[in-house]
């Protein structure tokens, strides 16, 4: 096996084993989801207009 073939084989092997996480890792996605949920609950509980809008949307779904 030539040196170039050896490098190509080892590079392909390591790139398959490494997972590409993109912009955020798993912990970042969980933290972002948690913070978004807390923000949405805060807005829902403190803004009467939002509660009214959500109630009207759910009444459309339930009939």
PDB file of N, H, CA, C and O in Angstrom:
ATOM      1  N   UNK A   1       0.851  -1.172   0.000  1.00  0.00           N
ATOM      2  CA  UNK A   1       0.000   0.000   0.000  1.00  0.00           C
ATOM      3  C   UNK A   1       0.898   1.237   0.000  1.00  0.00           C
ATOM      4  O   UNK A   1       1.816   1.360   0.810  1.00  0.00           O
ATOM      5  N   UNK A   2       0.612   2.135  -0.917  1.00  0.00           N
ATOM      6  H   UNK A   2      -0.134   2.034  -1.575  1.00  0.00           H
ATOM      7  CA  UNK A   2       1.424   3.346  -0.989  1.00  0.00           C
ATOM      8  C   UNK A   2       1.053   4.292   0.151  1.00  0.00           C
ATOM      9  O   UNK A   2       0.039   4.115   0.828  1.00  0.00           O
ATOM     10  N   UNK A   3       1.889   5.285   0.340  1.00  0.00           N
ATOM     11  H   UNK A   3       2.712   5.428  -0.209  1.00  0.00           H
ATOM     12  CA  UNK A   3       1.643   6.247   1.413  1.00  0.00           C
ATOM     13  C   UNK A   3       0.335   7.015   1.171  1.00  0.00           C
ATOM     14  O   UNK A   3      -0.404   7.283   2.118  1.00  0.00           O
ATOM     15  N   UNK A   4       0.046   7.370  -0.089  1.00  0.00           N
ATOM     16  H   UNK A   4       0.647   7.153  -0.858  1.00  0.00           H
ATOM     17  CA  UNK A   4      -1.185   8.100  -0.399  1.00  0.00           C
ATOM     18  C   UNK A   4      -2.412   7.231  -0.120  1.00  0.00           C
ATOM     19  O   UNK A   4      -3.410   7.722   0.407  1.00  0.00           O
ATOM     20  N   UNK A   5      -2.346   5.956  -0.467  1.00  0.00           N
ATOM     21  H   UNK A   5      -1.535   5.557  -0.896  1.00  0.00           H
ATOM     22  CA  UNK A   5      -3.475   5.061  -0.198  1.00  0.00           C
ATOM     23  C   UNK A   5      -3.695   4.895   1.299  1.00  0.00           C
ATOM     24  O   UNK A   5      -4.833   4.841   1.764  1.00  0.00           O
ATOM     25  N   UNK A   6      -2.604   4.815   2.048  1.00  0.00           N
ATOM     26  H   UNK A   6      -1.679   4.859   1.669  1.00  0.00           H
ATOM     27  CA  UNK A   6      -2.701   4.684   3.499  1.00  0.00           C
ATOM     28  C   UNK A   6      -3.349   5.925   4.115  1.00  0.00           C
ATOM     29  O   UNK A   6      -4.200   5.806   4.997  1.00  0.00           O
ATOM     30  N   UNK A   7      -2.951   7.112   3.656  1.00  0.00           N
ATOM     31  H   UNK A   7      -2.259   7.209   2.940  1.00  0.00           H
ATOM     32  CA  UNK A   7      -3.528   8.357   4.176  1.00  0.00           C
ATOM     33  C   UNK A   7      -5.006   8.438   3.818  1.00  0.00           C
ATOM     34  O   UNK A   7      -5.821   8.825   4.656  1.00  0.00           O
ATOM     35  N   UNK A   8      -5.365   8.080   2.584  1.00  0.00           N
ATOM     36  H   UNK A   8      -4.702   7.766   1.904  1.00  0.00           H
ATOM     37  CA  UNK A   8      -6.761   8.132   2.154  1.00  0.00           C
ATOM     38  C   UNK A   8      -7.614   7.160   2.963  1.00  0.00           C
ATOM     39  O   UNK A   8      -8.739   7.492   3.337  1.00  0.00           O
ATOM     40  N   UNK A   9      -7.097   5.974   3.234  1.00  0.00           N
ATOM     41  H   UNK A   9      -6.183   5.704   2.931  1.00  0.00           H
ATOM     42  CA  UNK A   9      -7.862   4.984   3.995  1.00  0.00           C
ATOM     43  C   UNK A   9      -8.049   5.428   5.440  1.00  0.00           C
ATOM     44  O   UNK A   9      -9.136   5.272   5.996  1.00  0.00           O
ATOM     45  N   UNK A  10      -7.010   5.978   6.053  1.00  0.00           N
ATOM     46  H   UNK A  10      -6.127   6.105   5.601  1.00  0.00           H
ATOM     47  CA  UNK A  10      -7.138   6.397   7.453  1.00  0.00           C
ATOM     48  C   UNK A  10      -8.021   7.640   7.567  1.00  0.00           C
ATOM     49  O   UNK A  10      -8.730   7.788   8.563  1.00  0.00           O
ATOM     50  N   UNK A  11      -7.999   8.530   6.584  1.00  0.00           N
ATOM     51  H   UNK A  11      -7.423   8.410   5.775  1.00  0.00           H
ATOM     52  CA  UNK A  11      -8.852   9.718   6.608  1.00  0.00           C
ATOM     53  C   UNK A  11     -10.316   9.328   6.461  1.00  0.00           C
ATOM     54  O   UNK A  11     -11.175   9.873   7.154  1.00  0.00           O
ATOM     55  N   UNK A  12     -10.604   8.399   5.576  1.00  0.00           N
ATOM     56  H   UNK A  12      -9.907   7.956   5.013  1.00  0.00           H
ATOM     57  CA  UNK A  12     -11.984   7.954   5.389  1.00  0.00           C
ATOM     58  C   UNK A  12     -12.502   7.264   6.651  1.00  0.00           C
ATOM     59  O   UNK A  12     -13.667   7.424   7.017  1.00  0.00           O
ATOM     60  N   UNK A  13     -11.644   6.505   7.307  1.00  0.00           N
ATOM     61  H   UNK A  13     -10.698   6.375   7.009  1.00  0.00           H
ATOM     62  CA  UNK A  13     -12.051   5.792   8.509  1.00  0.00           C
ATOM     63  C   UNK A  13     -12.348   6.772   9.647  1.00  0.00           C
ATOM     64  O   UNK A  13     -13.341   6.607  10.356  1.00  0.00           O
ATOM     65  N   UNK A  14     -11.501   7.789   9.829  1.00  0.00           N
ATOM     66  H   UNK A  14     -10.694   7.923   9.253  1.00  0.00           H
ATOM     67  CA  UNK A  14     -11.728   8.734  10.934  1.00  0.00           C
ATOM     68  C   UNK A  14     -12.892   9.666  10.642  1.00  0.00           C
ATOM     69  O   UNK A  14     -13.589  10.068  11.574  1.00  0.00           O
ATOM     70  N   UNK A  15     -13.131  10.025   9.384  1.00  0.00           N
ATOM     71  H   UNK A  15     -12.565   9.699   8.627  1.00  0.00           H
ATOM     72  CA  UNK A  15     -14.248  10.924   9.101  1.00  0.00           C
ATOM     73  C   UNK A  15     -15.575  10.218   9.301  1.00  0.00           C
ATOM     74  O   UNK A  15     -16.569  10.867   9.628  1.00  0.00           O
ATOM     75  N   UNK A  16     -15.619   8.907   9.113  1.00  0.00           N
ATOM     76  H   UNK A  16     -14.812   8.380   8.847  1.00  0.00           H
ATOM     77  CA  UNK A  16     -16.864   8.172   9.368  1.00  0.00           C
ATOM     78  C   UNK A  16     -17.131   8.050  10.851  1.00  0.00           C
ATOM     79  O   UNK A  16     -18.287   8.076  11.274  1.00  0.00           O
ATOM     80  N   UNK A  17     -16.078   7.916  11.652  1.00  0.00           N
ATOM     81  H   UNK A  17     -15.140   7.895  11.307  1.00  0.00           H
ATOM     82  CA  UNK A  17     -16.283   7.711  13.082  1.00  0.00           C
ATOM     83  C   UNK A  17     -16.652   9.009  13.792  1.00  0.00           C
ATOM     84  O   UNK A  17     -17.336   8.972  14.815  1.00  0.00           O
ATOM     85  N   UNK A  18     -16.217  10.155  13.273  1.00  0.00           N
ATOM     86  H   UNK A  18     -15.661  10.185  12.442  1.00  0.00           H
ATOM     87  CA  UNK A  18     -16.562  11.434  13.887  1.00  0.00           C
ATOM     88  C   UNK A  18     -17.935  11.876  13.434  1.00  0.00           C
ATOM     89  O   UNK A  18     -18.253  11.822  12.246  1.00  0.00           O
ATOM     90  N   UNK A  19     -18.747  12.311  14.374  1.00  0.00           N
ATOM     91  H   UNK A  19     -18.489  12.355  15.340  1.00  0.00           H
ATOM     92  CA  UNK A  19     -20.087  12.780  14.038  1.00  0.00           C
ATOM     93  C   UNK A  19     -20.050  14.286  13.890  1.00  0.00           C
ATOM     94  O   UNK A  19     -19.530  14.987  14.759  1.00  0.00           O
ATOM     95  N   UNK A  20     -20.592  14.784  12.807  1.00  0.00           N
ATOM     96  H   UNK A  20     -21.014  14.215  12.102  1.00  0.00           H
ATOM     97  CA  UNK A  20     -20.628  16.228  12.618  1.00  0.00           C
ATOM     98  C   UNK A  20     -21.855  16.773  13.325  1.00  0.00           C
ATOM     99  O   UNK A  20     -22.983  16.408  12.994  1.00  0.00           O
ATOM    100  N   UNK A  21     -21.637  17.641  14.294  1.00  0.00           N
ATOM    101  H   UNK A  21     -20.721  17.937  14.563  1.00  0.00           H
ATOM    102  CA  UNK A  21     -22.744  18.132  15.108  1.00  0.00           C
ATOM    103  C   UNK A  21     -23.344  19.405  14.543  1.00  0.00           C
ATOM    104  O   UNK A  21     -24.399  19.835  15.010  1.00  0.00           O
ATOM    105  N   UNK A  22     -22.721  20.014  13.568  1.00  0.00           N
ATOM    106  H   UNK A  22     -21.864  19.664  13.189  1.00  0.00           H
ATOM    107  CA  UNK A  22     -23.261  21.250  13.014  1.00  0.00           C
ATOM    108  C   UNK A  22     -22.981  22.417  13.943  1.00  0.00           C
ATOM    109  O   UNK A  22     -21.950  22.463  14.614  1.00  0.00           O
ATOM    110  N   UNK A  23     -23.922  23.366  13.971  1.00  0.00           N
ATOM    111  H   UNK A  23     -24.760  23.329  13.426  1.00  0.00           H
ATOM    112  CA  UNK A  23     -23.710  24.584  14.755  1.00  0.00           C
ATOM    113  C   UNK A  23     -23.783  24.307  16.247  1.00  0.00           C
ATOM    114  O   UNK A  23     -22.972  24.830  17.012  1.00  0.00           O
ATOM    115  N   UNK A  24     -24.739  23.493  16.673  1.00  0.00           N
ATOM    116  H   UNK A  24     -25.397  23.068  16.052  1.00  0.00           H
ATOM    117  CA  UNK A  24     -24.902  23.183  18.097  1.00  0.00           C
ATOM    118  C   UNK A  24     -24.726  21.696  18.340  1.00  0.00           C
ATOM    119  O   UNK A  24     -25.081  20.870  17.499  1.00  0.00           O
ATOM    120  N   UNK A  25     -24.185  21.369  19.478  1.00  0.00           N
ATOM    121  H   UNK A  25     -23.897  22.040  20.161  1.00  0.00           H
ATOM    122  CA  UNK A  25     -24.118  19.976  19.878  1.00  0.00           C
ATOM    123  C   UNK A  25     -25.433  19.569  20.531  1.00  0.00           C
ATOM    124  O   UNK A  25     -26.389  20.343  20.561  1.00  0.00           O
ATOM    125  N   UNK A  26     -25.468  18.359  21.047  1.00  0.00           N
ATOM    126  H   UNK A  26     -24.691  17.730  21.023  1.00  0.00           H
ATOM    127  CA  UNK A  26     -26.695  17.854  21.672  1.00  0.00           C
ATOM    128  C   UNK A  26     -27.064  18.673  22.908  1.00  0.00           C
ATOM    129  O   UNK A  26     -28.235  18.987  23.119  1.00  0.00           O
ATOM    130  N   UNK A  27     -26.077  19.015  23.715  1.00  0.00           N
ATOM    131  H   UNK A  27     -25.125  18.760  23.544  1.00  0.00           H
ATOM    132  CA  UNK A  27     -26.370  19.809  24.922  1.00  0.00           C
ATOM    133  C   UNK A  27     -26.869  21.199  24.563  1.00  0.00           C
ATOM    134  O   UNK A  27     -27.738  21.748  25.241  1.00  0.00           O
ATOM    135  N   UNK A  28     -26.322  21.765  23.500  1.00  0.00           N
ATOM    136  H   UNK A  28     -25.616  21.319  22.949  1.00  0.00           H
ATOM    137  CA  UNK A  28     -26.766  23.084  23.055  1.00  0.00           C
ATOM    138  C   UNK A  28     -28.192  23.069  22.565  1.00  0.00           C
ATOM    139  O   UNK A  28     -28.961  23.989  22.844  1.00  0.00           O
ATOM    140  N   UNK A  29     -28.557  22.011  21.825  1.00  0.00           N
ATOM    141  H   UNK A  29     -27.933  21.264  21.599  1.00  0.00           H
ATOM    142  CA  UNK A  29     -29.940  21.895  21.338  1.00  0.00           C
ATOM    143  C   UNK A  29     -30.920  21.741  22.490  1.00  0.00           C
ATOM    144  O   UNK A  29     -31.997  22.338  22.474  1.00  0.00           O
ATOM    145  N   UNK A  30     -30.555  20.940  23.495  1.00  0.00           N
ATOM    146  H   UNK A  30     -29.681  20.454  23.508  1.00  0.00           H
ATOM    147  CA  UNK A  30     -31.429  20.747  24.657  1.00  0.00           C
ATOM    148  C   UNK A  30     -31.570  22.055  25.433  1.00  0.00           C
ATOM    149  O   UNK A  30     -32.668  22.401  25.869  1.00  0.00           O
ATOM    150  N   UNK A  31     -30.475  22.776  25.606  1.00  0.00           N
ATOM    151  H   UNK A  31     -29.583  22.495  25.252  1.00  0.00           H
ATOM    152  CA  UNK A  31     -30.532  24.055  26.316  1.00  0.00           C
ATOM    153  C   UNK A  31     -31.381  25.061  25.559  1.00  0.00           C
ATOM    154  O   UNK A  31     -32.178  25.779  26.163  1.00  0.00           O
ATOM    155  N   UNK A  32     -31.219  25.122  24.238  1.00  0.00           N
ATOM    156  H   UNK A  32     -30.571  24.538  23.747  1.00  0.00           H
ATOM    157  CA  UNK A  32     -32.015  26.041  23.432  1.00  0.00           C
ATOM    158  C   UNK A  32     -33.498  25.692  23.485  1.00  0.00           C
ATOM    159  O   UNK A  32     -34.340  26.585  23.582  1.00  0.00           O
ATOM    160  N   UNK A  33     -33.822  24.418  23.424  1.00  0.00           N
ATOM    161  H   UNK A  33     -33.138  23.692  23.346  1.00  0.00           H
ATOM    162  CA  UNK A  33     -35.218  23.988  23.526  1.00  0.00           C
ATOM    163  C   UNK A  33     -35.806  24.340  24.887  1.00  0.00           C
ATOM    164  O   UNK A  33     -36.940  24.812  24.974  1.00  0.00           O
ATOM    165  N   UNK A  34     -35.044  24.113  25.939  1.00  0.00           N
ATOM    166  H   UNK A  34     -34.123  23.730  25.868  1.00  0.00           H
ATOM    167  CA  UNK A  34     -35.517  24.442  27.283  1.00  0.00           C
ATOM    168  C   UNK A  34     -35.745  25.927  27.468  1.00  0.00           C
ATOM    169  O   UNK A  34     -36.762  26.336  28.028  1.00  0.00           O
ATOM    170  N   UNK A  35     -34.806  26.741  27.003  1.00  0.00           N
ATOM    171  H   UNK A  35     -33.980  26.409  26.548  1.00  0.00           H
ATOM    172  CA  UNK A  35     -34.965  28.193  27.140  1.00  0.00           C
ATOM    173  C   UNK A  35     -36.127  28.715  26.312  1.00  0.00           C
ATOM    174  O   UNK A  35     -36.845  29.614  26.748  1.00  0.00           O
ATOM    175  N   UNK A  36     -36.317  28.162  25.124  1.00  0.00           N
ATOM    176  H   UNK A  36     -35.734  27.431  24.770  1.00  0.00           H
ATOM    177  CA  UNK A  36     -37.447  28.570  24.290  1.00  0.00           C
ATOM    178  C   UNK A  36     -38.769  28.206  24.946  1.00  0.00           C
ATOM    179  O   UNK A  36     -39.721  28.985  24.909  1.00  0.00           O
ATOM    180  N   UNK A  37     -38.827  27.024  25.545  1.00  0.00           N
ATOM    181  H   UNK A  37     -38.054  26.391  25.575  1.00  0.00           H
ATOM    182  CA  UNK A  37     -40.052  26.596  26.234  1.00  0.00           C
ATOM    183  C   UNK A  37     -40.355  27.507  27.418  1.00  0.00           C
ATOM    184  O   UNK A  37     -41.506  27.892  27.625  1.00  0.00           O
ATOM    185  N   UNK A  38     -39.342  27.850  28.187  1.00  0.00           N
ATOM    186  H   UNK A  38     -38.407  27.537  28.018  1.00  0.00           H
ATOM    187  CA  UNK A  38     -39.541  28.746  29.329  1.00  0.00           C
ATOM    188  C   UNK A  38     -40.015  30.118  28.859  1.00  0.00           C
ATOM    189  O   UNK A  38     -40.903  30.713  29.471  1.00  0.00           O
ATOM    190  N   UNK A  39     -39.427  30.620  27.778  1.00  0.00           N
ATOM    191  H   UNK A  39     -38.706  30.137  27.281  1.00  0.00           H
ATOM    192  CA  UNK A  39     -39.835  31.918  27.243  1.00  0.00           C
ATOM    193  C   UNK A  39     -41.289  31.893  26.776  1.00  0.00           C
ATOM    194  O   UNK A  39     -42.050  32.822  27.049  1.00  0.00           O
ATOM    195  N   UNK A  40     -41.672  30.830  26.071  1.00  0.00           N
ATOM    196  H   UNK A  40     -41.054  30.075  25.849  1.00  0.00           H
ATOM    197  CA  UNK A  40     -43.053  30.730  25.585  1.00  0.00           C
ATOM    198  C   UNK A  40     -44.043  30.644  26.751  1.00  0.00           C
ATOM    199  O   UNK A  40     -45.105  31.265  26.704  1.00  0.00           O
ATOM    200  N   UNK A  41     -43.708  29.886  27.788  1.00  0.00           N
ATOM    201  H   UNK A  41     -42.845  29.381  27.826  1.00  0.00           H
ATOM    202  CA  UNK A  41     -44.576  29.812  28.968  1.00  0.00           C
ATOM    203  C   UNK A  41     -44.691  31.161  29.665  1.00  0.00           C
ATOM    204  O   UNK A  41     -45.773  31.550  30.106  1.00  0.00           O
ATOM    205  N   UNK A  42     -43.577  31.868  29.763  1.00  0.00           N
ATOM    206  H   UNK A  42     -42.698  31.552  29.406  1.00  0.00           H
ATOM    207  CA  UNK A  42     -43.590  33.187  30.396  1.00  0.00           C
ATOM    208  C   UNK A  42     -44.499  34.139  29.626  1.00  0.00           C
ATOM    209  O   UNK A  42     -45.307  34.851  30.223  1.00  0.00           O
ATOM    210  N   UNK A  43     -44.368  34.149  28.313  1.00  0.00           N
ATOM    211  H   UNK A  43     -43.712  33.570  27.829  1.00  0.00           H
ATOM    212  CA  UNK A  43     -45.209  35.028  27.497  1.00  0.00           C
ATOM    213  C   UNK A  43     -46.669  34.612  27.614  1.00  0.00           C
ATOM    214  O   UNK A  43     -47.545  35.467  27.742  1.00  0.00           O
ATOM    215  N   UNK A  44     -46.942  33.320  27.572  1.00  0.00           N
ATOM    216  H   UNK A  44     -46.231  32.625  27.468  1.00  0.00           H
ATOM    217  CA  UNK A  44     -48.323  32.838  27.662  1.00  0.00           C
ATOM    218  C   UNK A  44     -48.958  33.217  28.999  1.00  0.00           C
ATOM    219  O   UNK A  44     -50.116  33.631  29.050  1.00  0.00           O
ATOM    220  N   UNK A  45     -48.197  33.073  30.065  1.00  0.00           N
ATOM    221  H   UNK A  45     -47.256  32.737  30.023  1.00  0.00           H
ATOM    222  CA  UNK A  45     -48.765  33.320  31.392  1.00  0.00           C
ATOM    223  C   UNK A  45     -48.864  34.801  31.737  1.00  0.00           C
ATOM    224  O   UNK A  45     -49.654  35.168  32.606  1.00  0.00           O
ATOM    225  N   UNK A  46     -48.093  35.656  31.089  1.00  0.00           N
ATOM    226  H   UNK A  46     -47.451  35.358  30.383  1.00  0.00           H
ATOM    227  CA  UNK A  46     -48.090  37.073  31.472  1.00  0.00           C
ATOM    228  C   UNK A  46     -48.836  37.971  30.494  1.00  0.00           C
ATOM    229  O   UNK A  46     -49.096  39.130  30.818  1.00  0.00           O
ATOM    230  N   UNK A  47     -49.185  37.484  29.321  1.00  0.00           N
ATOM    231  H   UNK A  47     -48.974  36.543  29.057  1.00  0.00           H
ATOM    232  CA  UNK A  47     -49.844  38.326  28.321  1.00  0.00           C
ATOM    233  C   UNK A  47     -51.261  37.827  28.053  1.00  0.00           C
ATOM    234  O   UNK A  47     -51.434  36.758  27.469  1.00  0.00           O
ATOM    235  N   UNK A  48     -52.272  38.581  28.468  1.00  0.00           N
ATOM    236  H   UNK A  48     -52.131  39.450  28.943  1.00  0.00           H
ATOM    237  CA  UNK A  48     -53.646  38.131  28.249  1.00  0.00           C
ATOM    238  C   UNK A  48     -54.018  38.027  26.769  1.00  0.00           C
ATOM    239  O   UNK A  48     -54.831  37.181  26.396  1.00  0.00           O
ATOM    240  N   UNK A  49     -53.430  38.880  25.922  1.00  0.00           N
ATOM    241  H   UNK A  49     -52.769  39.567  26.225  1.00  0.00           H
ATOM    242  CA  UNK A  49     -53.740  38.819  24.493  1.00  0.00           C
ATOM    243  C   UNK A  49     -53.291  37.491  23.898  1.00  0.00           C
ATOM    244  O   UNK A  49     -53.967  36.935  23.032  1.00  0.00           O
ATOM    245  N   UNK A  50     -52.162  36.987  24.356  1.00  0.00           N
ATOM    246  H   UNK A  50     -51.613  37.439  25.059  1.00  0.00           H
ATOM    247  CA  UNK A  50     -51.645  35.721  23.846  1.00  0.00           C
ATOM    248  C   UNK A  50     -52.562  34.588  24.281  1.00  0.00           C
ATOM    249  O   UNK A  50     -52.868  33.698  23.488  1.00  0.00           O
ATOM    250  N   UNK A  51     -53.003  34.615  25.534  1.00  0.00           N
ATOM    251  H   UNK A  51     -52.754  35.338  26.178  1.00  0.00           H
ATOM    252  CA  UNK A  51     -53.921  33.586  26.013  1.00  0.00           C
ATOM    253  C   UNK A  51     -55.224  33.595  25.218  1.00  0.00           C
ATOM    254  O   UNK A  51     -55.758  32.535  24.890  1.00  0.00           O
ATOM    255  N   UNK A  52     -55.736  34.780  24.908  1.00  0.00           N
ATOM    256  H   UNK A  52     -55.303  35.640  25.175  1.00  0.00           H
ATOM    257  CA  UNK A  52     -56.957  34.890  24.112  1.00  0.00           C
ATOM    258  C   UNK A  52     -56.745  34.323  22.712  1.00  0.00           C
ATOM    259  O   UNK A  52     -57.599  33.605  22.192  1.00  0.00           O
ATOM    260  N   UNK A  53     -55.607  34.647  22.103  1.00  0.00           N
ATOM    261  H   UNK A  53     -54.913  35.231  22.525  1.00  0.00           H
ATOM    262  CA  UNK A  53     -55.315  34.146  20.754  1.00  0.00           C
ATOM    263  C   UNK A  53     -55.178  32.627  20.749  1.00  0.00           C
ATOM    264  O   UNK A  53     -55.681  31.960  19.844  1.00  0.00           O
ATOM    265  N   UNK A  54     -54.507  32.086  21.746  1.00  0.00           N
ATOM    266  H   UNK A  54     -54.099  32.627  22.481  1.00  0.00           H
ATOM    267  CA  UNK A  54     -54.336  30.627  21.822  1.00  0.00           C
ATOM    268  C   UNK A  54     -55.687  29.957  22.036  1.00  0.00           C
ATOM    269  O   UNK A  54     -55.961  28.910  21.450  1.00  0.00           O
ATOM    270  N   UNK A  55     -56.523  30.548  22.863  1.00  0.00           N
ATOM    271  H   UNK A  55     -56.300  31.399  23.339  1.00  0.00           H
ATOM    272  CA  UNK A  55     -57.849  29.978  23.093  1.00  0.00           C
ATOM    273  C   UNK A  55     -58.671  29.974  21.807  1.00  0.00           C
ATOM    274  O   UNK A  55     -59.395  29.016  21.538  1.00  0.00           O
ATOM    275  N   UNK A  56     -58.564  31.033  21.016  1.00  0.00           N
ATOM    276  H   UNK A  56     -57.976  31.812  21.234  1.00  0.00           H
ATOM    277  CA  UNK A  56     -59.337  31.073  19.766  1.00  0.00           C
ATOM    278  C   UNK A  56     -58.791  30.061  18.762  1.00  0.00           C
ATOM    279  O   UNK A  56     -59.558  29.452  18.017  1.00  0.00           O
ATOM    280  N   UNK A  57     -57.464  29.878  18.736  1.00  0.00           N
ATOM    281  H   UNK A  57     -56.840  30.373  19.340  1.00  0.00           H
ATOM    282  CA  UNK A  57     -56.874  28.878  17.815  1.00  0.00           C
ATOM    283  C   UNK A  57     -57.290  27.458  18.225  1.00  0.00           C
ATOM    284  O   UNK A  57     -57.606  26.635  17.366  1.00  0.00           O
ATOM    285  N   UNK A  58     -57.290  27.174  19.519  1.00  0.00           N
ATOM    286  H   UNK A  58     -57.033  27.842  20.217  1.00  0.00           H
ATOM    287  CA  UNK A  58     -57.670  25.830  19.947  1.00  0.00           C
ATOM    288  C   UNK A  58     -59.159  25.570  19.734  1.00  0.00           C
ATOM    289  O   UNK A  58     -59.566  24.433  19.497  1.00  0.00           O
ATOM    290  N   UNK A  59     -59.965  26.619  19.817  1.00  0.00           N
ATOM    291  H   UNK A  59     -59.634  27.543  20.009  1.00  0.00           H
ATOM    292  CA  UNK A  59     -61.394  26.410  19.542  1.00  0.00           C
ATOM    293  C   UNK A  59     -61.617  26.087  18.063  1.00  0.00           C
ATOM    294  O   UNK A  59     -62.558  25.366  17.732  1.00  0.00           O
ATOM    295  N   UNK A  60     -60.791  26.594  17.188  1.00  0.00           N
ATOM    296  H   UNK A  60     -60.027  27.180  17.457  1.00  0.00           H
ATOM    297  CA  UNK A  60     -60.883  26.252  15.763  1.00  0.00           C
ATOM    298  C   UNK A  60     -60.560  24.780  15.541  1.00  0.00           C
ATOM    299  O   UNK A  60     -61.158  24.129  14.684  1.00  0.00           O
ATOM    300  N   UNK A  61     -59.618  24.263  16.310  1.00  0.00           N
ATOM    301  H   UNK A  61     -59.131  24.792  17.005  1.00  0.00           H
ATOM    302  CA  UNK A  61     -59.220  22.860  16.146  1.00  0.00           C
ATOM    303  C   UNK A  61     -60.246  21.911  16.734  1.00  0.00           C
ATOM    304  O   UNK A  61     -60.522  20.854  16.167  1.00  0.00           O
ATOM    305  N   UNK A  62     -60.810  22.288  17.869  1.00  0.00           N
ATOM    306  H   UNK A  62     -60.587  23.147  18.330  1.00  0.00           H
ATOM    307  CA  UNK A  62     -61.745  21.376  18.550  1.00  0.00           C
ATOM    308  C   UNK A  62     -63.163  21.496  17.998  1.00  0.00           C
ATOM    309  O   UNK A  62     -63.984  20.601  18.198  1.00  0.00           O
ATOM    310  N   UNK A  63     -63.446  22.567  17.325  1.00  0.00           N
ATOM    311  H   UNK A  63     -62.778  23.294  17.163  1.00  0.00           H
ATOM    312  CA  UNK A  63     -64.771  22.702  16.708  1.00  0.00           C
ATOM    313  C   UNK A  63     -65.661  23.423  17.568  1.00  0.00           C
ATOM    314  O   UNK A  63     -66.822  23.635  17.217  1.00  0.00           O
TER     315      UNK A  63
END
